[in-house]
Amino acid sequence: MEIETLKEKYPLVSDLAAEKETFWVNPDYGQQAKLCTTQSDLFDAAARFERFAPYFASAFKETAKSHGILESPIYHLEKMKCSLTQRENYELLGELYLKADNELPISGSIKSRGGIYEVLVIAERLAIAAHKLAYLDNYQVLDTPEFHDFFSQYGIAVGSTGNLGLSIGIVAAKLGFQATVHMSRDAKQWKKDLLREKGVIVVEYDGSFTEAITAGRELAAKTPNVFFIDDEGSVNLYLGYAVAAIRLQKQLRDQHIKVDADHPLFVYLPAGVGGSPSGVTFGLKTIFGDDVHAIFSEPTHVPSVALGMATGLNEKISVYNLGLDGLTEADGLAVGRPSRLAGHEMRTLLDGIATFDDDRVMAYTAELFDQEQIRVEPSAAAGFAALRAAQPILAKKYPMTHATHIVWATGGMLVPDAEFQRDYRLGKALLTR
Ligand SMILES: *Cc1c(COP(=O)(O)O)cnc(C)c1O
C-alpha cells in the first residue's frame, strides 16, 4: 500500500512519519482471539528454567545465591515518582515500581529471559536426542568437559543490536557451542568486545539490525548443525520472556501488592522488535487476566511496533518505508521492522503504544540515578516515557486510585562506567535546562 494512502486511512501514520510524540490506543484490545501460545506453554517454559537451575548455579557462580534462578528484584520508586511528576507536570495516581531487569544475571538485561531460554531449549533437545541426558537428571552435569565437547559440534547464531547477542553468546559459548553474533552498526563497541572476550564470533555489518539479522539467518541456513535464533519471530524467545510473569506474581504477593479489579496493574515496556514486551505481556495476561494492562514505548525515530500494529501490516512495513532514519540513543530499540509474532499476538492483548523523543530517555536515565541510585541504559528508561504519556488516557478507562505502575527497566548492569557517565552527563544537562 502507498504511504499516502496509509496516512489517509490511519491519521497516526502521519504523526509517526513526522517523528511526533504520539499515543496509539489499540482498538482491538480485550477482544477474543486465538493465540499461538497457551498457559501450558508458559508453565512448560518455567519448568525448563527450573531444570537448568543447577547448571546455572554451577557454571555461572553469580547465580548460586539464587540457586541458579535468573530473576530480578522490584523496587518501590517513591523519590523518582515525586521528581518525575513535578518535573514533567502530571498526576500519577497509585504506586510506582521498577522491575529491575537491568540487574538480571549474565547479560544484565531482559534478554537473559528470552535469549537464554532458547539456548536451553536447543541444548536440552540435542542432549536428550543423543541419550546423554534424561529429564530427571541433575543438569549440573551439563557443566562438564564431556558435554562441552558434545555441544561443540553445533553452532548457535543470532542477529542482535547488542543485548540479545550478549545473553545468547555468553551462555551458548559456556555450554560449548560455537556461538556467532551478527551485529548492526548501532551495537555498542563494548558489547562486541565483551562477546569476543567470551569466545564468541562477532560479525559486524555497516547496515541496520534488519540487514544484520537477514544476513545471519541466510548464512546459518546454509551451514549444517547451526541453529539460528530468530528475533523476528521465535516462539521460544517469547515464552522465555513470558516466564517473568509467573515470578512477578509471587514477588507482588510477597510484598502485599494487590492486583484485582480495584487495584489494576499497569506495566510500561520498551519495544524494539517487540518480542520481549510481547512475551512479558502474554505471561502477565495469562496470570492476571483483565486486571493487568500493558503499554509499550518506542522512540519517535523507530516506532516499528506502533507502525506495524496501527496499520495491521505488522512485519510487512518498516519505519524506513516512512522515510524515518531509524536512529536512536536507545540502541536496544533501534529496530526498524517489528517481529512477525509480536503484532499478531498483541492485537488483542496490548492496551497501547507511546512514542518518545530521545531527550526524554536520556533525562530519565540521569534522574533515576540521581533519585534512586539505579543505573540503567537509555533503552531501559523508555518505560517512564510511556508512563507519562498514558496517564490521561488510562484515567478515562480504569479506576486509578489504587493502581500499581511497573516501569520495566530492561538493561544496564554491564554498561561500562565511562559509557554510563556519558549517558548521565547528557541526561543531566537536559534535567537542569
Ligand atoms: C532488546 C531490548 C529491548 C526490546 O526488546 P525487543 O524484544 O527487541 O522488543 C528493550 N530494552 C533493552 C535494554 C533491550 O536490550
The ligand as an SDF file (V2000), in Angstrom:
LIG
                    3D

 15 15  0  0  0  0  0  0  0  0999 V2000
   16.1450   -5.8280   23.3830 C   0  0  0  0  0  0  0  0  0  0  0  0
   15.8690   -4.7540   24.3210 C   0  0  0  0  0  0  0  0  0  0  0  0
   14.6040   -4.1860   24.4080 C   0  0  0  0  0  0  0  0  0  0  0  0
   13.4560   -4.5370   23.4990 C   0  0  0  0  0  0  0  0  0  0  0  0
   13.2010   -5.9160   23.2860 O   0  0  0  0  0  0  0  0  0  0  0  0
   12.5960   -6.3920   21.8870 P   0  0  0  0  0  0  0  0  0  0  0  0
   12.3880   -7.8390   22.0420 O   0  0  0  0  0  0  0  0  0  0  0  0
   13.6050   -6.0630   20.8320 O   0  0  0  0  0  0  0  0  0  0  0  0
   11.3440   -5.6130   21.6850 O   0  0  0  0  0  0  0  0  0  0  0  0
   14.4240   -3.1980   25.3590 C   0  0  0  0  0  0  0  0  0  0  0  0
   15.4260   -2.7910   26.1560 N   0  0  0  0  0  0  0  0  0  0  0  0
   16.6530   -3.3290   26.1100 C   0  0  0  0  0  0  0  0  0  0  0  0
   17.7030   -2.8340   27.0420 C   0  0  0  0  0  0  0  0  0  0  0  0
   16.9140   -4.3280   25.1850 C   0  0  0  0  0  0  0  0  0  0  0  0
   18.1430   -4.8460   25.1200 O   0  0  0  0  0  0  0  0  0  0  0  0
  1  2  1  0
  2  3  1  0
  2 14  2  0
  3  4  1  0
  3 10  2  0
  4  5  1  0
  5  6  1  0
  6  7  2  0
  6  8  1  0
  6  9  1  0
 10 11  1  0
 11 12  2  0
 12 13  1  0
 12 14  1  0
 14 15  1  0
M  END
$$$$
